[in-house]
Amino acid sequence: MSNDAKFLPFETALQLVGAIQEEEHIHEPERRIFTVYDKSNRELCWFDAAETIAAAAPDYKTQKKEKVQPLVETYILNHIPDWVLE
């Protein structure tokens, strides 16, 4: 059995995802996460905010939030695990 993560195609994720919300981690108050919800407001998955921003926009510290946000959203939509459909 492979441990490789499998992701939904971008177009499928775009149709499924209703919102990506930055929130405080429930068990770690100093940690931020991006929670992904479907169009019925059901939680699908979450991403560590610091790791996601670093992966999506490596030079984010020199960019304005308005430029980083769409990069983060695109990154997340390209990394929605296929198990959210189960």
Helices and strands as residue ranges (DSSP letters): H 10-16, E 17-24, E 32-38, E 43-48, H 49-56, G 60-62, H 65-77, G 82-85
